[in-house]
Each structure stands twice: as structure tokens, then as C-alpha cells.
Amino acid sequence: HEGVLEAAAVGFAHEESGEAVRMFIVRKDPALTEETLMAYLREQLTGYKIPAEIVFRDELPKTNVGKVLRRELR
């Protein structure tokens, strides 16, 4: 989505489905909402890939070489 600067997805334990996807988003467009992004993702992804949760952050944790530290997002 054009309003997203960076994104990272991680799995987490989900009460109903066992495991689900949580997506962390750094916005390029401050007006981007969870509803707008979810509508976009529903159009672009198959059902099982759609995140159960979206979390907006100011930045993503990264290593010294710029890789996202997904373990810190879990």
C-alpha cells in the first residue's frame, strides 16, 4: 500500500485458530487507518494470509545492518 513505509509480519498464538499473523506497520501516510489497510489487504491477499492484527509503530527494531528483528516483535 502506498501509505506504508515499512512492514513486518510475525506469527503469534491465537486462541481460536492456533496461530495467526500480526502485522507491524510504519506509516508513510499518517492518515492511513487500520480499516483502509485491511480493506486493501483483503483485495490483495488470499484469506489465510490476511493478518488477524495490525499494529502501527513509529519504527521497526533492526540489526546494525538493517534487518528487522522479528523476535523483538513477538
Backbone hydrogen bonds, N-H to C=O, Kabsch-Sander energy under -0.5 kcal/mol:
donor,donor_aa,acceptor,acceptor_aa,energy
4,V,1,H,-1.9
5,L,26,V,-3.0
6,E,26,V,-1.5
8,A,24,F,-2.0
10,V,22,R,-2.4
12,F,20,A,-2.2
14,H,18,G,-1.4
18,G,14,H,-1.9
19,E,17,S,-1.0
20,A,12,F,-2.4
22,R,10,V,-3.1
23,M,53,E,-2.7
24,F,8,A,-3.4
25,I,55,V,-2.8
26,V,6,E,-2.7
27,R,25,I,-0.6
27,R,57,R,-0.5
28,K,3,G,-2.9
29,D,3,G,-1.9
32,L,29,D,-2.1
37,L,33,T,-2.2
38,M,34,E,-2.8
39,A,35,E,-2.2
40,Y,36,T,-1.9
41,L,37,L,-2.7
42,R,38,M,-2.4
43,E,39,A,-1.2
44,Q,40,Y,-1.5
45,L,41,L,-2.8
49,K,46,T,-1.7
50,I,46,T,-0.6
50,I,47,G,-1.2
52,A,21,V,-2.4
53,E,21,V,-1.5
55,V,23,M,-3.1
57,R,25,I,-2.9
63,T,67,K,-2.5
66,G,63,T,-1.5
69,L,61,P,-2.8
70,R,68,V,-1.4
72,E,69,L,-1.1
73,L,69,L,-0.5
73,L,70,R,-1.3
74,R,70,R,-0.9
